[in-house]
Amino acid sequence: MADEALYNNKLKQDAGVIILLLGLLYFSETFIVYRIVSVIWRSGEVPEITTVLPLYIIFIVLLLGIETIGCIRVYKSIKEHMYDFKYYD
């Protein structure tokens, strides 16, 4: 019973690390896209922004979606195998 409580506590810590990682990825990638779009917007080249902006939106949505799916799979894998490999011992 004590092992199960320890494992569940460590699993929660791992979930926190995964959420922190995902948050850092989200912040850094959206910041980079924001900076690129703001520079193009300030340059006054409206035709350029209308062609580039939809591509950036599609790219960032795909990128964030793939990262989210990857982090969820990592969490599920850790949860599934945490007793098999004595991961937290």
All heavy atoms as an XYZ file, in Angstrom:
732
protein
N       0.806     -1.186      0.000
C       0.000      0.000      0.000
C       0.859      1.263      0.000
O       0.540      2.232     -0.635
C      -0.906     -0.042      1.230
C      -2.225      0.645      1.067
S      -3.050      0.202     -0.441
C      -4.692      0.333      0.104
N       1.963      1.220      0.746
C       2.857      2.371      0.791
C       3.511      2.602     -0.565
O       3.729      3.749     -0.959
C       3.916      2.176      1.867
N       3.839      1.504     -1.250
C       4.431      1.636     -2.583
C       3.466      2.301     -3.555
O       3.874      3.117     -4.374
C       4.842      0.270     -3.130
C       6.102     -0.263     -2.471
O       6.840      0.548     -1.882
O       6.337     -1.476     -2.545
N       2.192      1.945     -3.445
C       1.202      2.529     -4.347
C       1.067      4.030     -4.114
O       0.968      4.804     -5.063
C      -0.149      1.835     -4.165
C      -1.165      2.250     -5.204
C      -2.427      1.418     -5.143
O      -2.385      0.283     -4.637
O      -3.456      1.926     -5.621
N       1.083      4.456     -2.868
C       1.000      5.883     -2.561
C       2.240      6.615     -3.084
O       2.138      7.717     -3.635
C       0.846      6.092     -1.063
N       3.410      5.988     -2.897
C       4.645      6.575     -3.399
C       4.605      6.691     -4.919
O       4.950      7.738     -5.479
C       5.846      5.724     -2.984
C       7.200      6.132     -3.585
C       7.664      7.447     -2.997
C       8.218      5.037     -3.359
N       4.168      5.634     -5.583
C       4.098      5.645     -7.046
C       3.121      6.700     -7.549
O       3.404      7.396     -8.522
C       3.710      4.257     -7.561
C       4.856      3.280     -7.636
C       5.871      3.286     -6.700
C       4.919      2.353     -8.653
C       6.910      2.384     -6.763
C       5.968      1.439     -8.726
C       6.958      1.466     -7.778
O       7.997      0.593     -7.846
N       1.968      6.813     -6.905
C       0.990      7.818     -7.331
C       1.524      9.232     -7.121
O       1.296     10.120     -7.950
C      -0.327      7.626     -6.595
C      -1.088      6.424     -7.104
O      -0.966      6.036     -8.264
N      -1.872      5.806     -6.233
N       2.253      9.458     -6.028
C       2.848     10.762     -5.773
C       3.895     11.095     -6.831
O       3.934     12.209     -7.357
C       3.465     10.794     -4.368
C       3.937     12.166     -3.987
O       3.467     13.167     -4.509
N       4.881     12.226     -3.073
N       4.739     10.135     -7.144
C       5.770     10.352     -8.168
C       5.152     10.536     -9.558
O       5.658     11.315    -10.366
C       6.757      9.183     -8.196
C       7.567      9.030     -6.945
C       8.549     10.164     -6.794
C       9.458      9.902     -5.605
N      10.503     10.915     -5.502
N       4.048      9.834     -9.822
C       3.359     10.006    -11.100
C       2.800     11.421    -11.219
O       2.867     12.035    -12.286
C       2.237      8.970    -11.246
C       1.460      9.008    -12.555
C       2.372      8.679    -13.724
C       0.296      8.033    -12.502
N       2.298     11.959    -10.121
C       1.806     13.342    -10.129
C       2.959     14.312    -10.383
O       2.794     15.308    -11.090
C       1.126     13.674     -8.809
C      -0.219     13.030     -8.646
C      -0.833     13.357     -7.298
C      -2.121     12.579     -7.087
N      -2.687     12.805     -5.752
N       4.125     14.027     -9.816
C       5.293     14.872    -10.073
C       5.702     14.815    -11.539
O       6.054     15.831    -12.143
C       6.453     14.462     -9.172
C       6.233     14.789     -7.720
C       7.352     14.273     -6.827
O       8.306     13.634     -7.298
N       7.252     14.543     -5.545
N       5.669     13.621    -12.106
C       5.979     13.488    -13.534
C       4.966     14.241    -14.394
O       5.324     14.863    -15.390
C       6.009     12.020    -13.949
C       7.309     11.334    -13.572
O       8.271     12.039    -13.226
O       7.352     10.091    -13.619
N       3.694     14.176    -14.013
C       2.664     14.917    -14.745
C       2.934     16.414    -14.669
O       2.773     17.134    -15.663
C       1.285     14.593    -14.184
N       3.381     16.887    -13.524
C       3.735     18.300    -13.389
C       4.889     18.697    -14.290
O       4.877     19.770    -14.900
N       5.886     17.831    -14.393
C       7.031     18.107    -15.274
C       6.573     18.143    -16.730
O       6.991     19.008    -17.501
C       8.146     17.053    -15.072
C       9.213     17.160    -16.138
C       8.753     17.194    -13.691
N       5.704     17.224    -17.108
C       5.206     17.184    -18.490
C       4.394     18.446    -18.786
O       4.540     19.044    -19.860
C       4.389     15.903    -18.728
C       5.319     14.687    -18.707
C       3.623     15.963    -20.043
C       4.606     13.355    -18.697
N       3.563     18.879    -17.853
C       2.769     20.097    -18.058
C       3.675     21.323    -18.141
O       3.455     22.220    -18.973
C       1.724     20.236    -16.940
C       0.644     19.171    -17.121
C       1.106     21.627    -16.927
C      -0.327     19.072    -15.970
N       4.698     21.373    -17.305
C       5.659     22.479    -17.358
C       6.375     22.508    -18.707
O       6.519     23.572    -19.319
C       6.668     22.348    -16.224
C       7.742     23.425    -16.149
C       7.113     24.768    -15.803
C       8.789     23.043    -15.129
N       6.803     21.355    -19.184
C       7.453     21.263    -20.487
C       6.525     21.735    -21.600
O       6.920     22.505    -22.469
C       7.897     19.821    -20.760
C       8.396     19.525    -22.170
C       9.767     20.139    -22.383
C       8.435     18.042    -22.414
N       5.292     21.292    -21.547
C       4.320     21.684    -22.563
C       4.061     23.187    -22.511
O       3.959     23.843    -23.552
C       3.025     20.896    -22.359
C       2.074     20.756    -23.527
C       2.778     20.176    -24.735
C       0.904     19.886    -23.138
N       3.981     23.734    -21.320
C       3.784     25.178    -21.179
C       4.947     25.976    -21.747
O       4.748     27.000    -22.413
N       6.170     25.526    -21.480
C       7.346     26.203    -22.040
C       7.365     26.127    -23.562
O       7.700     27.104    -24.240
C       8.626     25.592    -21.473
C       8.948     25.940    -20.029
C      10.121     25.100    -19.528
C       9.257     27.411    -19.888
N       7.010     24.979    -24.099
C       6.954     24.841    -25.557
C       5.893     25.760    -26.151
O       6.145     26.445    -27.145
C       6.669     23.390    -25.939
C       7.805     22.402    -25.733
C       7.308     20.969    -25.939
C       8.947     22.697    -26.672
N       4.705     25.776    -25.544
C       3.637     26.651    -26.027
C       4.074     28.112    -25.997
O       3.899     28.850    -26.965
C       2.379     26.503    -25.179
C       1.524     25.295    -25.473
C       1.896     24.340    -26.403
C       0.331     25.107    -24.808
C       1.106     23.241    -26.654
C      -0.474     24.017    -25.055
C      -0.079     23.088    -25.980
O      -0.875     22.017    -26.221
N       4.634     28.541    -24.873
C       5.033     29.940    -24.737
C       6.089     30.317    -25.753
O       5.971     31.333    -26.443
C       5.539     30.218    -23.320
C       6.101     31.599    -23.174
C       5.249     32.685    -23.093
C       7.467     31.805    -23.139
C       5.753     33.969    -22.972
C       7.984     33.076    -23.021
C       7.124     34.173    -22.938
N       7.139     29.515    -25.864
C       8.237     29.875    -26.761
C       7.801     29.890    -28.223
O       8.168     30.800    -28.971
C       9.420     28.934    -26.558
O       9.067     27.609    -26.893
N       7.014     28.929    -28.615
C       6.608     28.871    -30.022
C       5.617     29.973    -30.377
O       5.721     30.580    -31.441
C       6.043     27.502    -30.341
C       7.124     26.449    -30.320
C       6.606     25.043    -30.215
O       5.384     24.852    -30.185
O       7.444     24.128    -30.168
N       4.663     30.242    -29.503
C       3.730     31.336    -29.798
C       4.432     32.683    -29.743
O       4.100     33.587    -30.510
C       2.524     31.321    -28.843
O       2.988     31.323    -27.494
C       1.637     30.143    -29.091
N       5.432     32.841    -28.875
C       6.192     34.086    -28.826
C       6.957     34.300    -30.119
O       6.991     35.417    -30.660
C       7.145     34.093    -27.634
C       7.960     35.336    -27.538
C       7.375     36.520    -27.106
C       9.299     35.338    -27.878
C       8.115     37.684    -27.025
C      10.050     36.489    -27.795
C       9.461     37.673    -27.367
N       7.572     33.259    -30.639
C       8.321     33.379    -31.895
C       7.391     33.752    -33.047
O       7.697     34.645    -33.837
C       9.092     32.079    -32.196
C      10.231     31.914    -31.197
C       9.621     32.055    -33.621
C      10.896     30.560    -31.234
N       6.254     33.099    -33.132
C       5.298     33.420    -34.198
C       4.773     34.844    -34.026
O       4.643     35.590    -34.994
C       4.148     32.390    -34.230
C       3.029     32.840    -35.148
C       4.673     31.035    -34.672
N       4.507     35.239    -32.776
C       4.052     36.615    -32.516
C       5.089     37.630    -32.978
O       4.747     38.634    -33.606
C       3.753     36.806    -31.024
C       3.644     38.245    -30.621
C       2.513     38.982    -30.938
C       4.693     38.873    -29.959
C       2.425     40.315    -30.587
C       4.609     40.204    -29.602
C       3.475     40.927    -29.918
O       3.389     42.236    -29.581
N       6.351     37.384    -32.670
C       7.404     38.323    -33.068
C       7.519     38.412    -34.595
O       7.674     39.502    -35.132
C       8.749     37.891    -32.482
C       8.837     38.005    -30.989
C       8.885     39.431    -30.521
N      10.104     40.033    -31.014
C      10.332     41.331    -31.065
N       9.430     42.169    -30.643
N      11.454     41.804    -31.535
N       7.437     37.292    -35.264
C       7.525     37.297    -36.731
C       6.358     38.069    -37.329
O       6.538     38.931    -38.193
C       7.580     35.862    -37.282
C       8.900     35.202    -36.899
C       7.380     35.838    -38.792
C       8.960     33.715    -37.181
N       5.156     37.783    -36.856
C       3.965     38.451    -37.399
C       3.984     39.936    -37.061
O       3.631     40.769    -37.898
C       2.681     37.757    -36.877
C       1.452     38.567    -37.206
C       2.583     36.355    -37.452
N       4.404     40.299    -35.860
C       4.418     41.722    -35.502
C       5.436     42.502    -36.334
O       5.178     43.653    -36.703
C       4.681     41.901    -34.012
O       5.977     41.473    -33.674
N       6.570     41.902    -36.645
C       7.568     42.583    -37.484
C       7.032     42.761    -38.897
O       7.180     43.832    -39.498
C       8.908     41.795    -37.494
C       9.831     42.292    -38.591
C       9.571     41.894    -36.136
N       6.394     41.738    -39.422
C       5.822     41.854    -40.766
C       4.692     42.883    -40.769
O       4.572     43.695    -41.692
C       5.313     40.485    -41.263
C       6.488     39.542    -41.479
C       4.527     40.640    -42.558
C       6.080     38.123    -41.806
N       3.883     42.906    -39.706
C       2.757     43.836    -39.627
C       3.252     45.284    -39.552
O       2.704     46.170    -40.197
C       1.910     43.503    -38.402
C       0.613     44.226    -38.381
C       0.366     45.440    -37.831
C      -0.613     43.791    -38.942
N      -0.938     45.793    -37.998
C      -1.560     44.800    -38.684
C      -0.992     42.647    -39.633
C      -2.874     44.685    -39.096
C      -2.310     42.542    -40.041
C      -3.225     43.542    -39.775
N       4.305     45.523    -38.753
C       4.841     46.878    -38.615
C       5.528     47.355    -39.882
O       5.629     48.561    -40.113
C       5.822     46.954    -37.445
C       5.119     47.161    -36.128
C       6.094     47.420    -35.017
N       6.434     46.127    -34.418
C       7.624     45.742    -34.029
N       8.645     46.556    -34.152
N       7.835     44.564    -33.507
N       5.995     46.430    -40.705
C       6.668     46.844    -41.931
C       5.686     47.427    -42.941
O       6.099     48.097    -43.879
C       7.425     45.669    -42.547
O       6.515     44.717    -43.080
N       4.395     47.159    -42.735
C       3.382     47.750    -43.608
C       3.144     46.980    -44.890
O       2.422     47.445    -45.767
N       3.701     45.820    -45.011
C       3.527     45.025    -46.223
C       2.291     44.149    -46.061
O       2.389     42.973    -45.735
C       4.772     44.190    -46.475
C       6.024     45.009    -46.458
C       6.926     44.698    -47.609
O       6.553     43.866    -48.438
O       7.980     45.309    -47.670
N       1.131     44.715    -46.310
C      -0.136     44.012    -46.097
C      -0.279     42.795    -47.008
O      -0.725     41.742    -46.549
C      -1.327     44.980    -46.250
C      -2.646     44.254    -46.111
C      -1.206     46.101    -45.226
N       0.071     42.853    -48.279
C      -0.059     41.636    -49.097
C       0.788     40.481    -48.565
O       0.381     39.329    -48.624
C       0.419     42.065    -50.484
C       0.228     43.538    -50.514
C       0.438     44.003    -49.101
N       1.949     40.806    -48.009
C       2.817     39.753    -47.481
C       2.198     39.102    -46.238
O       2.257     37.889    -46.072
C       4.185     40.333    -47.152
C       5.198     39.290    -46.798
C       6.580     39.874    -46.648
O       6.949     40.769    -47.416
O       7.279     39.410    -45.748
N       1.602     39.905    -45.379
C       1.006     39.347    -44.161
C      -0.209     38.488    -44.498
O      -0.473     37.486    -43.838
C       0.656     40.455    -43.145
C       0.322     39.880    -41.761
C      -0.520     41.270    -43.585
C       1.457     39.326    -41.031
N      -0.964     38.848    -45.513
C      -2.146     38.052    -45.853
C      -1.768     36.696    -46.438
O      -2.543     35.754    -46.343
C      -3.052     38.806    -46.847
O      -2.305     39.125    -48.010
C      -3.632     40.054    -46.215
N      -0.593     36.577    -47.016
C      -0.173     35.272    -47.532
C       0.554     34.445    -46.475
O       0.450     33.227    -46.457
C       0.755     35.438    -48.754
O       1.885     36.232    -48.382
C       0.017     36.080    -49.905
N       1.275     35.094    -45.578
C       2.078     34.385    -44.597
C       1.277     33.995    -43.360
O       1.482     32.916    -42.797
C       3.312     35.241    -44.202
C       4.067     34.618    -43.056
C       4.216     35.445    -45.391
N       0.362     34.842    -42.916
C      -0.365     34.612    -41.671
C      -1.143     33.293    -41.647
O      -1.038     32.552    -40.663
C      -1.290     35.790    -41.355
C      -1.975     35.756    -40.001
C      -0.940     35.744    -38.886
C      -2.916     36.919    -39.840
N      -1.901     32.940    -42.678
C      -2.589     31.636    -42.635
C      -1.622     30.450    -42.547
O      -1.911     29.471    -41.862
C      -3.384     31.584    -43.945
C      -3.531     33.004    -44.353
C      -2.325     33.710    -43.844
N      -0.478     30.562    -43.192
C       0.511     29.491    -43.105
C       1.082     29.377    -41.690
O       1.264     28.274    -41.180
C       1.643     29.734    -44.102
C       1.251     29.680    -45.569
C       2.435     30.054    -46.450
C       0.751     28.289    -45.914
N       1.347     30.501    -41.061
C       1.831     30.474    -39.675
C       0.786     29.908    -38.734
O       1.110     29.150    -37.814
C       2.238     31.874    -39.206
C       3.625     32.266    -39.600
C       3.877     33.482    -40.229
C       4.703     31.431    -39.345
C       5.151     33.843    -40.586
C       5.982     31.786    -39.710
C       6.199     32.995    -40.330
O       7.466     33.343    -40.692
N      -0.469     30.261    -38.939
C      -1.536     29.739    -38.075
C      -1.659     28.229    -38.230
O      -1.736     27.502    -37.238
C      -2.875     30.450    -38.383
C      -2.797     31.900    -37.914
C      -4.043     29.737    -37.712
C      -3.983     32.751    -38.335
N      -1.650     27.746    -39.462
C      -1.717     26.301    -39.691
C      -0.504     25.604    -39.073
O      -0.636     24.580    -38.409
C      -1.818     25.999    -41.208
C      -3.180     26.430    -41.738
C      -1.583     24.516    -41.485
C      -3.284     26.382    -43.248
N       0.671     26.181    -39.265
C       1.895     25.601    -38.726
C       1.861     25.531    -37.203
O       2.158     24.484    -36.617
C       3.109     26.414    -39.191
C       4.391     25.975    -38.574
C       4.995     24.801    -38.983
C       5.002     26.732    -37.582
C       6.189     24.383    -38.418
C       6.188     26.322    -37.007
C       6.785     25.154    -37.428
N       1.468     26.606    -36.547
C       1.493     26.623    -35.080
C       0.430     25.688    -34.514
O       0.662     25.015    -33.514
C       1.362     28.060    -34.525
C       1.748     28.114    -33.041
C      -0.026     28.605    -34.660
C       3.189     28.066    -32.783
N      -0.731     25.601    -35.141
C      -1.771     24.688    -34.653
C      -1.310     23.240    -34.795
O      -1.472     22.433    -33.872
C      -3.104     24.934    -35.401
C      -4.087     23.816    -35.157
C      -3.701     26.269    -34.986
N      -0.729     22.894    -35.932
C      -0.210     21.537    -36.121
C       0.916     21.232    -35.141
O       0.960     20.153    -34.536
C       0.283     21.349    -37.556
C      -0.792     21.216    -38.619
C      -0.156     21.193    -40.000
C      -1.607     19.962    -38.399
N       1.820     22.160    -34.957
C       2.952     21.956    -34.061
C       2.495     21.764    -32.620
O       2.913     20.815    -31.941
C       3.906     23.145    -34.157
C       5.256     23.018    -33.489
C       6.051     21.903    -34.151
C       6.013     24.325    -33.600
N       1.614     22.627    -32.147
C       1.126     22.509    -30.774
C       0.286     21.244    -30.593
O       0.339     20.605    -29.543
C       0.330     23.752    -30.388
C       1.130     25.055    -30.332
C       0.214     26.220    -30.000
C       2.285     24.984    -29.381
N      -0.471     20.880    -31.605
C      -1.259     19.646    -31.522
C      -0.389     18.409    -31.443
O      -0.642     17.511    -30.629
N       0.648     18.360    -32.255
C       1.559     17.214    -32.234
C       2.287     17.128    -30.901
O       2.442     16.042    -30.328
C       2.550     17.301    -33.415
C       1.814     17.061    -34.735
C       3.704     16.323    -33.253
C       2.624     17.396    -35.968
N       2.725     18.267    -30.373
C       3.406     18.265    -29.076
C       2.472     17.819    -27.952
O       2.887     17.085    -27.054
C       3.942     19.655    -28.763
C       5.096     20.040    -29.643
C       5.469     21.486    -29.518
O       4.767     22.245    -28.811
O       6.476     21.874    -30.118
N       1.231     18.260    -27.998
C       0.263     17.868    -26.974
C       0.019     16.369    -27.018
O       0.017     15.698    -25.973
C      -1.057     18.631    -27.167
O      -0.794     20.034    -27.121
C      -2.061     18.277    -26.096
N      -0.181     15.839    -28.198
C      -0.390     14.397    -28.340
C       0.834     13.627    -27.848
O       0.712     12.619    -27.152
C      -0.714     14.045    -29.806
C      -2.096     14.577    -30.180
C      -0.645     12.540    -30.043
C      -2.400     14.533    -31.668
N       2.025     14.111    -28.168
C       3.244     13.460    -27.710
C       3.366     13.454    -26.196
O       3.716     12.433    -25.595
N       3.067     14.576    -25.553
C       3.161     14.635    -24.091
C       2.104     13.759    -23.428
O       2.378     13.120    -22.404
C       3.033     16.081    -23.619
S       4.525     17.051    -23.931
N       0.924     13.691    -23.994
C      -0.117     12.819    -23.445
C       0.305     11.358    -23.562
O       0.115     10.562    -22.641
C      -1.467     13.069    -24.143
C      -2.015     14.441    -23.717
C      -2.467     11.975    -23.828
C      -3.222     14.890    -24.511
N       0.908     11.000    -24.685
C       1.378      9.614    -24.854
C       2.516      9.275    -23.892
O       2.593      8.158    -23.392
C       1.819      9.379    -26.288
C       0.653      9.258    -27.233
C       1.093      8.796    -28.572
N      -0.069      8.597    -29.430
C       0.015      8.155    -30.649
N       1.182      7.849    -31.172
N      -1.075      7.998    -31.366
N       3.393     10.224    -23.639
C       4.471      9.985    -22.680
C       3.881      9.743    -21.300
O       4.279      8.820    -20.591
C       5.461     11.171    -22.663
C       6.366     11.124    -21.445
C       6.293     11.190    -23.936
N       2.912     10.564    -20.903
C       2.278     10.388    -19.596
C       1.585      9.023    -19.494
O       1.735      8.322    -18.491
C       1.274     11.506    -19.339
C       0.497     11.308    -18.065
C       1.092     11.556    -16.835
C      -0.815     10.854    -18.086
C       0.388     11.360    -15.651
C      -1.515     10.651    -16.913
C      -0.914     10.917    -15.705
O      -1.606     10.708    -14.538
N       0.845      8.659    -20.534
C       0.156      7.366    -20.511
C       1.147      6.212    -20.456
O       0.912      5.211    -19.789
C      -0.754      7.227    -21.735
C      -2.009      8.056    -21.643
C      -2.890      7.861    -22.865
C      -4.156      8.679    -22.762
N      -5.013      8.519    -23.941
N       2.266      6.346    -21.150
C       3.278      5.300    -21.136
C       3.908      5.166    -19.754
O       4.119      4.055    -19.268
C       4.354      5.602    -22.178
O       5.365      4.642    -22.139
N       4.217      6.290    -19.126
C       4.775      6.241    -17.769
C       3.775      5.607    -16.816
O       4.129      4.752    -15.998
C       5.162      7.654    -17.289
C       6.368      8.163    -18.067
C       5.480      7.651    -15.798
C       6.700      9.613    -17.806
N       2.519      5.999    -16.930
C       1.482      5.464    -16.047
C       1.302      3.959    -16.252
O       1.127      3.200    -15.303
C       0.161      6.189    -16.297
C      -0.930      5.826    -15.328
C      -2.163      6.666    -15.563
C      -3.246      6.310    -14.578
N      -4.439      7.130    -14.771
N       1.374      3.532    -17.494
C       1.183      2.115    -17.814
C       2.331      1.247    -17.313
O       2.128      0.130    -16.851
C       1.028      1.958    -19.323
C       0.813      0.542    -19.786
C       0.678      0.464    -21.299
O       0.281      1.457    -21.926
O       0.986     -0.613    -21.840
N       3.550      1.761    -17.400
C       4.721      0.941    -17.096
C       5.383      1.267    -15.756
O       6.449      0.747    -15.477
C       5.760      1.094    -18.211
C       5.273      0.617    -19.538
N       5.060     -0.711    -19.810
C       4.945      1.286    -20.663
C       4.632     -0.835    -21.055
N       4.545      0.365    -21.588
N       4.770      2.087    -14.940
C       5.462      2.499    -13.720
C       5.659      1.359    -12.740
O       6.597      1.372    -11.961
C       4.735      3.665    -13.046
C       3.416      3.360    -12.434
S       2.780      4.882    -11.716
C       1.207      4.308    -11.142
N       4.822      0.348    -12.773
C       4.995     -0.798    -11.887
C       5.887     -1.873    -12.516
O       6.548     -2.620    -11.809
C       3.649     -1.426    -11.522
C       2.771     -0.513    -10.706
C       1.605      0.011    -11.235
C       3.117     -0.176     -9.402
C       0.803      0.847    -10.478
C       2.317      0.654     -8.647
C       1.154      1.171     -9.183
O       0.368      1.998     -8.444
N       5.934     -1.926    -13.843
C       6.697     -2.954    -14.539
C       8.205     -2.806    -14.348
O       8.912     -3.776    -14.116
C       6.399     -2.933    -16.038
C       4.951     -3.275    -16.335
O       4.284     -3.854    -15.464
O       4.495     -2.952    -17.454
N       8.703     -1.598    -14.469
C      10.136     -1.386    -14.469
C      10.669     -0.823    -13.152
O      11.811     -0.425    -13.083
C      10.517     -0.420    -15.604
C      10.118     -0.936    -16.946
C       9.231     -0.222    -17.735
C      10.626     -2.119    -17.439
C       8.869     -0.689    -18.988
C      10.257     -2.593    -18.674
C       9.378     -1.869    -19.457
N       9.847     -0.758    -12.139
C      10.255     -0.201    -10.844
C      10.851      1.187    -11.043
O      11.911      1.538    -10.540
C      11.264     -1.118    -10.124
C      10.773     -2.536     -9.948
C       9.618     -2.598     -8.993
C       9.189     -4.051     -8.784
N       7.840     -4.183     -8.334
N      10.140      1.984    -11.819
C      10.597      3.302    -12.238
C      10.859      4.234    -11.054
O      11.781      5.022    -11.064
C       9.551      3.894    -13.185
C       9.839      5.265    -13.710
C      10.900      5.481    -14.575
C       9.064      6.355    -13.339
C      11.180      6.737    -15.075
C       9.329      7.598    -13.836
C      10.373      7.793    -14.686
O      10.647      9.046    -15.185
N      10.051      4.130    -10.020
C      10.145      5.064     -8.903
C      10.877      4.492     -7.691
O      10.895      5.104     -6.640
C       8.749      5.520     -8.480
C       8.019      6.264     -9.561
C       6.782      5.835    -10.018
C       8.559      7.411    -10.116
C       6.118      6.534    -11.010
C       7.902      8.096    -11.111
C       6.685      7.665    -11.552
O       6.021      8.346    -12.523
N      11.467      3.340     -7.806
C      12.180      2.757     -6.665
C      13.573      3.315     -6.517
O      14.195      3.765     -7.391
C      12.266      1.228     -6.796
C      10.903      0.585     -6.602
O      10.037      1.210     -5.960
O      10.723     -0.535     -7.099
